[in-house]
Amino acid sequence: MALQALNPSNPVQDPTQAFLGSLLPTFRAGAEIKNTITQAAQNPQAQKQKALLAPASQAFSSLRSGNPEAAATVMDRQAIARRNSGDEQGAVMLEALSKLTREKPAEALEQLSAMMTRIPGGTEVMENSAKLNKELRDERAAGEKVTLDNAELGIKKENARIAAMQAQLARETNELKKQDLQIKIAEAETKRADTQKAKAAQLASSEATTQNLSETIDRILGQSVIRNKEGKTVGYSGALKSAAGPTASRLPTFSQNVADLEEEVKTLTSQVTLAKISELKGMGALSDKESDLLGSSLQSLSLRQSPEKFVANLERVKSLIQKAQLATRTRLIDDEKPPTMTAGAGPAAVSPTSPAPNGAVAAAMSPDKAKELSALEAELARRNAVVKR
C-alpha cells in the first residue's frame, strides 16, 4: 500500500503522498549522477586516454607531414604536464617517445600509430589526418605542375618568336627594319632567359632532393652489400646482419660499423618525406603510380626487415630516385631544343608547343649536350617501360 501511495500515477493520493511521489524523479536523477561519477573515478585510464587524444593527434600529424621536431616538441610539453600532475610514469613514457621521434622518426610513427589505435577516436583521427594531408600534398603538387608547365610553354613560345624574327631578319634588306628586328629579338631572348632561370630554380629543389637521396642510398648499400666484380650481390655485410631483423634491430649497438649504418638509414628516412615525394610528383619527375610506389616502399623500409628484404626495398627506392633524377635533368636540357619548323616553310610554320625531333635537337646542340640528352632520353624510356611492367 505504501508503494502504491508513492506511485505518481495513482489517482487516489492525498497531498502528502503526491508530494513524496514528485520527489522520485529527483532521487533517480541523483542516483544516475552518482553512478556516473563513481564509474569515472573507477576508470581513470579512460580519462587519461581521452585527454591524450588531442596532443597525440597533433604529434601524429606532424610526424606524417615530415616534421619530427614539431612532434617531439608536443611530446615534451605533455611530459612536463604529466610530471606536474604527478604522473611520473606517463612523463617518462612521453620523454622516451620524444627521444625516439628525434632519432628514428619512422619507428616513432609506428609506436604512435599503435598508441592511437588504443585511444577512443584515435583510428578515426589518423584516417582523417592521412586523408587531409594527402589532399593538401596533391593540391600543392598540382599547383607546382601548372607553374612548371606554364614556364615551359612560355619558353617554347619565345623560341618560336625568336626563330620567326630571325628568319624575317635574314630576308630583310631595309636597315632600319633590321635594327628594329634585332632589338625585338634581344628582348625576346631576355624574356626567355628569365623564364628559363625561373624554371631552373623550381627544378633545383627536385634535383637537390634526388641527388642527396641517391648519395645516401649508395652509402647504405656500400655498407650493407657485398658484390662481385660484375657488380652482382653475393652476400651481406656483418654490419647489416647485426643491424637488420626483428631481434637484431632491437639489441643495443656496440659496433661502430653498425652504428654508422643505423645513422645512414635514419638520415634516409628523414630525407624522404611524403611532402618530398609530392614535390617530385609536382615537378614531373615521378608519375602518380611511381610516387605511390616510392611512398609504399619507403614506409616499409626498416631495419626490422630481414637483410634480403631491406636491400630489395632499398634497391627499389634507388631505381625510382634515379628515374626522377633522369626526368629532372631531361627537363632542364629540354630548354635547349630549338622550335620545330616545317622544311622549306616560312616563319608561319613554327610550332610553339611541339618539341623538335631528336635529330634536330642533336644538330642544334653541342656534341656533348646532344650525347647527354640522347643517353638521358634512352635511359628514361627504359625505366618507364620497367615501371609499366
URURMO-V969237 format. One record per residue. N is the residue number from 0. RES is the residue in one letter. PHI is phi in radians with two decimals (999 if undefined). OMEGA is omega in whole degrees, 0 to 359 (none if undefined). NEAR is the number of other ideal C-beta (glycine too) atoms within 10 Angstrom. Layout:
n & res & phi & omega & near
N & RES & PHI & OMEGA & NEAR
N & RES & PHI & OMEGA & NEAR
This chain:
n & res & phi & omega & near
0 & M & 999 & 179 & 4
1 & A & -1.14 & 178 & 7
2 & L & -1.11 & 179 & 7
3 & Q & -1.14 & 181 & 11
4 & A & -1.19 & 181 & 15
5 & L & -1.44 & 181 & 15
6 & N & -1.43 & 183 & 12
7 & P & -1.08 & 181 & 13
8 & S & -1.43 & 181 & 7
9 & N & -1.25 & 185 & 13
10 & P & -1.24 & 184 & 5
11 & V & -1.92 & 179 & 7
12 & Q & -2.22 & 173 & 17
13 & D & -1.42 & 184 & 8
14 & P & -0.98 & 180 & 7
15 & T & -1.12 & 180 & 9
16 & Q & -1.12 & 179 & 17
17 & A & -1.09 & 180 & 13
18 & F & -1.12 & 179 & 10
19 & L & -1.10 & 179 & 14
20 & G & -1.14 & 180 & 16
21 & S & -1.20 & 180 & 11
22 & L & -1.42 & 184 & 11
23 & L & -1.01 & 178 & 12
24 & P & -1.03 & 179 & 10
25 & T & -1.13 & 178 & 9
26 & F & -1.06 & 181 & 9
27 & R & -1.10 & 180 & 10
28 & A & -1.07 & 179 & 10
29 & G & -1.08 & 179 & 10
30 & A & -1.15 & 180 & 10
31 & E & -1.16 & 178 & 10
32 & I & -1.08 & 180 & 10
33 & K & -1.09 & 180 & 10
34 & N & -1.11 & 180 & 10
35 & T & -1.09 & 179 & 10
36 & I & -1.08 & 180 & 10
37 & T & -1.09 & 181 & 10
38 & Q & -1.13 & 179 & 10
39 & A & -1.11 & 179 & 11
40 & A & -1.18 & 180 & 9
41 & Q & -1.40 & 182 & 9
42 & N & -2.25 & 181 & 11
43 & P & -1.14 & 181 & 10
44 & Q & -1.09 & 179 & 8
45 & A & -1.11 & 179 & 13
46 & Q & -1.16 & 178 & 11
47 & K & -1.10 & 180 & 14
48 & Q & -1.10 & 180 & 17
49 & K & -1.11 & 179 & 12
50 & A & -1.19 & 182 & 15
51 & L & -1.42 & 187 & 19
52 & L & -1.05 & 184 & 15
53 & A & -1.10 & 179 & 12
54 & P & -1.16 & 178 & 16
55 & A & -1.13 & 178 & 25
56 & S & -1.13 & 179 & 21
57 & Q & -1.13 & 179 & 19
58 & A & -1.14 & 180 & 28
59 & F & -1.09 & 180 & 23
60 & S & -1.10 & 179 & 20
61 & S & -1.14 & 179 & 21
62 & L & -1.15 & 181 & 24
63 & R & -1.13 & 181 & 21
64 & S & -1.52 & 176 & 18
65 & G & 1.48 & 180 & 19
66 & N & -2.18 & 183 & 16
67 & P & -1.11 & 180 & 24
68 & E & -1.12 & 178 & 10
69 & A & -1.12 & 178 & 15
70 & A & -1.12 & 180 & 28
71 & A & -1.13 & 179 & 24
72 & T & -1.11 & 177 & 17
73 & V & -1.06 & 180 & 22
74 & M & -1.14 & 178 & 26
75 & D & -1.06 & 180 & 15
76 & R & -1.12 & 180 & 14
77 & Q & -1.18 & 178 & 24
78 & A & -1.11 & 178 & 20
79 & I & -1.10 & 180 & 13
80 & A & -1.11 & 179 & 15
81 & R & -1.11 & 181 & 21
82 & R & -1.15 & 179 & 16
83 & N & -1.15 & 180 & 9
84 & S & -1.54 & 178 & 12
85 & G & 1.63 & 181 & 8
86 & D & -1.63 & 183 & 16
87 & E & -1.16 & 182 & 10
88 & Q & -1.11 & 178 & 9
89 & G & -1.14 & 179 & 17
90 & A & -1.14 & 180 & 18
91 & V & -1.12 & 179 & 13
92 & M & -1.09 & 181 & 16
93 & L & -1.20 & 177 & 26
94 & E & -1.14 & 178 & 18
95 & A & -1.15 & 180 & 14
96 & L & -1.20 & 177 & 21
97 & S & -1.11 & 179 & 22
98 & K & -1.10 & 179 & 14
99 & L & -1.12 & 180 & 20
100 & T & -1.08 & 180 & 26
101 & R & -1.30 & 185 & 16
102 & E & -1.59 & 183 & 15
103 & K & -2.40 & 184 & 20
104 & P & -0.98 & 182 & 23
105 & A & -1.12 & 178 & 22
106 & E & -1.17 & 179 & 18
107 & A & -1.10 & 179 & 24
108 & L & -1.13 & 177 & 20
109 & E & -1.07 & 181 & 16
110 & Q & -1.15 & 180 & 14
111 & L & -1.16 & 177 & 24
112 & S & -1.09 & 178 & 16
113 & A & -1.10 & 178 & 10
114 & M & -1.13 & 182 & 17
115 & M & -1.10 & 180 & 21
116 & T & -1.18 & 180 & 10
117 & R & -1.58 & 179 & 10
118 & I & -1.63 & 178 & 19
119 & P & -0.96 & 181 & 10
120 & G & 1.55 & 183 & 12
121 & G & -1.15 & 181 & 21
122 & T & -1.07 & 180 & 13
123 & E & -1.12 & 178 & 11
124 & V & -1.08 & 180 & 18
125 & M & -1.08 & 181 & 20
126 & E & -1.12 & 180 & 10
127 & N & -1.15 & 180 & 12
128 & S & -1.13 & 180 & 19
129 & A & -1.09 & 181 & 14
130 & K & -1.16 & 181 & 10
131 & L & -1.13 & 180 & 13
132 & N & -1.06 & 179 & 17
133 & K & -1.14 & 179 & 14
134 & E & -1.09 & 180 & 10
135 & L & -1.16 & 179 & 13
136 & R & -1.15 & 179 & 21
137 & D & -1.12 & 179 & 15
138 & E & -1.14 & 179 & 12
139 & R & -1.15 & 180 & 15
140 & A & -1.11 & 179 & 22
141 & A & -1.12 & 179 & 13
142 & G & -1.13 & 178 & 11
143 & E & -1.13 & 180 & 20
144 & K & -1.16 & 179 & 14
145 & V & -1.08 & 180 & 11
146 & T & -1.06 & 181 & 15
147 & L & -1.19 & 179 & 19
148 & D & -1.10 & 178 & 11
149 & N & -1.13 & 178 & 13
150 & A & -1.11 & 180 & 20
151 & E & -1.15 & 178 & 19
152 & L & -1.13 & 178 & 13
153 & G & -1.10 & 178 & 18
154 & I & -1.12 & 181 & 22
155 & K & -1.15 & 178 & 23
156 & K & -1.16 & 178 & 18
157 & E & -1.15 & 175 & 22
158 & N & -1.00 & 181 & 24
159 & A & -1.15 & 179 & 22
160 & R & -1.10 & 181 & 21
161 & I & -1.12 & 180 & 21
162 & A & -1.09 & 181 & 20
163 & A & -1.15 & 181 & 20
164 & M & -1.20 & 177 & 19
165 & Q & -1.14 & 177 & 14
166 & A & -1.13 & 179 & 17
167 & Q & -1.17 & 179 & 16
168 & L & -1.11 & 181 & 16
169 & A & -1.15 & 182 & 9
170 & R & -1.63 & 187 & 8
171 & E & -1.27 & 178 & 16
172 & T & -1.96 & 180 & 6
173 & N & -1.38 & 185 & 9
174 & E & -1.12 & 180 & 8
175 & L & -1.12 & 178 & 8
176 & K & -1.17 & 177 & 12
177 & K & -1.10 & 180 & 14
178 & Q & -1.08 & 178 & 12
179 & D & -1.08 & 178 & 14
180 & L & -1.13 & 180 & 17
181 & Q & -1.09 & 178 & 14
182 & I & -1.12 & 180 & 10
183 & K & -1.14 & 178 & 15
184 & I & -1.12 & 179 & 18
185 & A & -1.08 & 178 & 11
186 & E & -1.13 & 180 & 14
187 & A & -1.14 & 179 & 20
188 & E & -1.15 & 177 & 14
189 & T & -1.13 & 179 & 11
190 & K & -1.09 & 179 & 16
191 & R & -1.12 & 180 & 19
192 & A & -1.10 & 178 & 13
193 & D & -1.11 & 179 & 12
194 & T & -1.17 & 178 & 20
195 & Q & -1.12 & 178 & 18
196 & K & -1.13 & 179 & 11
197 & A & -1.12 & 179 & 16
198 & K & -1.15 & 181 & 21
199 & A & -1.09 & 179 & 14
200 & A & -1.14 & 179 & 10
201 & Q & -1.18 & 180 & 16
202 & L & -1.38 & 183 & 20
203 & A & -1.05 & 179 & 13
204 & S & -1.10 & 179 & 15
205 & S & -1.13 & 181 & 25
206 & E & -1.13 & 179 & 18
207 & A & -1.16 & 180 & 11
208 & T & -1.07 & 182 & 22
209 & T & -1.16 & 179 & 25
210 & Q & -1.15 & 179 & 13
211 & N & -1.10 & 180 & 16
212 & L & -1.12 & 181 & 25
213 & S & -1.06 & 180 & 16
214 & E & -1.16 & 179 & 11
215 & T & -1.13 & 180 & 20
216 & I & -1.10 & 179 & 21
217 & D & -1.09 & 178 & 11
218 & R & -1.15 & 179 & 15
219 & I & -1.12 & 179 & 23
220 & L & -1.12 & 179 & 18
221 & G & -1.11 & 179 & 12
222 & Q & -1.57 & 188 & 17
223 & S & -1.96 & 192 & 22
224 & V & -2.04 & 173 & 18
225 & I & -1.85 & 183 & 11
226 & R & -2.06 & 176 & 12
227 & N & -1.54 & 183 & 9
228 & K & -1.11 & 180 & 5
229 & E & -1.45 & 179 & 6
230 & G & 1.56 & 180 & 6
231 & K & -1.52 & 180 & 8
232 & T & -1.27 & 180 & 15
233 & V & -2.08 & 180 & 9
234 & G & 3.06 & 182 & 12
235 & Y & -2.17 & 184 & 17
236 & S & -1.22 & 177 & 18
237 & G & -1.11 & 179 & 12
238 & A & -1.11 & 180 & 18
239 & L & -1.18 & 180 & 26
240 & K & -1.09 & 180 & 15
241 & S & -1.42 & 184 & 19
242 & A & -1.76 & 188 & 25
243 & A & -1.69 & 179 & 26
244 & G & 1.95 & 183 & 18
245 & P & -1.09 & 181 & 11
246 & T & -1.64 & 184 & 8
247 & A & -1.05 & 183 & 17
248 & S & -1.20 & 182 & 18
249 & R & -1.78 & 180 & 9
250 & L & -1.43 & 177 & 11
251 & P & -1.05 & 180 & 5
252 & T & -1.71 & 180 & 16
253 & F & -1.98 & 183 & 8
254 & S & -1.60 & 178 & 12
255 & Q & -1.16 & 179 & 9
256 & N & -1.08 & 179 & 15
257 & V & -1.17 & 179 & 23
258 & A & -1.08 & 179 & 13
259 & D & -1.08 & 180 & 16
260 & L & -1.12 & 179 & 24
261 & E & -1.08 & 179 & 19
262 & E & -1.18 & 179 & 12
263 & E & -1.13 & 178 & 18
264 & V & -1.12 & 178 & 24
265 & K & -1.09 & 178 & 17
266 & T & -1.08 & 181 & 15
267 & L & -1.09 & 182 & 20
268 & T & -1.15 & 177 & 21
269 & S & -1.41 & 180 & 16
270 & Q & -1.30 & 186 & 16
271 & V & -1.73 & 175 & 26
272 & T & -1.86 & 178 & 20
273 & L & -1.09 & 178 & 19
274 & A & -1.14 & 179 & 16
275 & K & -1.15 & 178 & 20
276 & I & -1.09 & 178 & 25
277 & S & -1.10 & 178 & 23
278 & E & -1.11 & 178 & 20
279 & L & -1.10 & 178 & 28
280 & K & -1.14 & 180 & 26
281 & G & -1.13 & 179 & 24
282 & M & -1.37 & 181 & 25
283 & G & 1.43 & 181 & 20
284 & A & -1.33 & 179 & 27
285 & L & -2.36 & 174 & 28
286 & S & -1.42 & 177 & 15
287 & D & -1.01 & 182 & 10
288 & K & -1.13 & 181 & 10
289 & E & -1.18 & 179 & 21
290 & S & -1.16 & 177 & 23
291 & D & -1.13 & 180 & 13
292 & L & -1.15 & 179 & 18
293 & L & -1.13 & 179 & 25
294 & G & -1.09 & 180 & 19
295 & S & -1.19 & 179 & 12
296 & S & -1.15 & 181 & 19
297 & L & -1.26 & 179 & 24
298 & Q & -1.14 & 180 & 15
299 & S & -1.59 & 181 & 14
300 & L & -1.31 & 182 & 21
301 & S & -2.76 & 176 & 19
302 & L & -1.24 & 174 & 22
303 & R & -1.30 & 176 & 18
304 & Q & -1.30 & 174 & 18
305 & S & -1.21 & 178 & 15
306 & P & -0.94 & 181 & 20
307 & E & -1.09 & 182 & 12
308 & K & -1.22 & 179 & 15
309 & F & -1.06 & 181 & 24
310 & V & -1.17 & 179 & 19
311 & A & -1.08 & 178 & 14
312 & N & -1.13 & 181 & 18
313 & L & -1.14 & 178 & 21
314 & E & -1.11 & 178 & 14
315 & R & -1.14 & 178 & 17
316 & V & -1.09 & 180 & 21
317 & K & -1.06 & 181 & 18
318 & S & -1.06 & 180 & 18
319 & L & -1.21 & 179 & 24
320 & I & -1.14 & 178 & 23
321 & Q & -1.11 & 178 & 16
322 & K & -1.11 & 178 & 24
323 & A & -1.12 & 177 & 27
324 & Q & -1.05 & 181 & 22
325 & L & -1.09 & 181 & 22
326 & A & -1.12 & 180 & 23
327 & T & -1.15 & 181 & 24
328 & R & -1.10 & 180 & 19
329 & T & -1.12 & 180 & 17
330 & R & -1.18 & 178 & 21
331 & L & -1.22 & 180 & 15
332 & I & -1.22 & 184 & 16
333 & D & -1.03 & 180 & 18
334 & D & -1.10 & 183 & 17
335 & E & -1.48 & 179 & 16
336 & K & -1.23 & 177 & 20
337 & P & -1.34 & 177 & 17
338 & P & -1.23 & 179 & 24
339 & T & -1.43 & 175 & 19
340 & M & -2.28 & 178 & 19
341 & T & -1.22 & 183 & 10
342 & A & -1.01 & 178 & 5
343 & G & 1.41 & 183 & 6
344 & A & -1.69 & 178 & 10
345 & G & -1.55 & 183 & 12
346 & P & -1.05 & 182 & 16
347 & A & -1.12 & 182 & 9
348 & A & -1.50 & 181 & 16
349 & V & -1.18 & 177 & 22
350 & S & -1.79 & 182 & 14
351 & P & -1.38 & 185 & 17
352 & T & -1.98 & 184 & 11
353 & S & -1.61 & 177 & 12
354 & P & -1.25 & 179 & 16
355 & A & -1.24 & 176 & 19
356 & P & -1.11 & 185 & 11
357 & N & -0.97 & 180 & 14
358 & G & -1.09 & 179 & 9
359 & A & -1.16 & 179 & 15
360 & V & -1.09 & 182 & 20
361 & A & -1.09 & 181 & 16
362 & A & -1.21 & 184 & 11
363 & A & -1.50 & 183 & 13
364 & M & -1.67 & 171 & 18
365 & S & -1.21 & 181 & 10
366 & P & -0.97 & 181 & 8
367 & D & -1.15 & 180 & 8
368 & K & -1.14 & 180 & 14
369 & A & -1.10 & 179 & 18
370 & K & -1.14 & 180 & 12
371 & E & -1.13 & 180 & 15
372 & L & -1.10 & 180 & 20
373 & S & -1.06 & 180 & 14
374 & A & -1.15 & 180 & 11
375 & L & -1.12 & 182 & 20
376 & E & -1.14 & 179 & 16
377 & A & -1.14 & 180 & 12
378 & E & -1.19 & 179 & 16
379 & L & -1.12 & 177 & 16
380 & A & -1.10 & 179 & 11
381 & R & -1.14 & 182 & 11
382 & R & -1.22 & 176 & 18
383 & N & -1.09 & 179 & 15
384 & A & -1.13 & 179 & 9
385 & V & -1.14 & 180 & 10
386 & V & -1.12 & 181 & 14
387 & K & -1.12 & 179 & 8
388 & R & -1.24 & none & 5
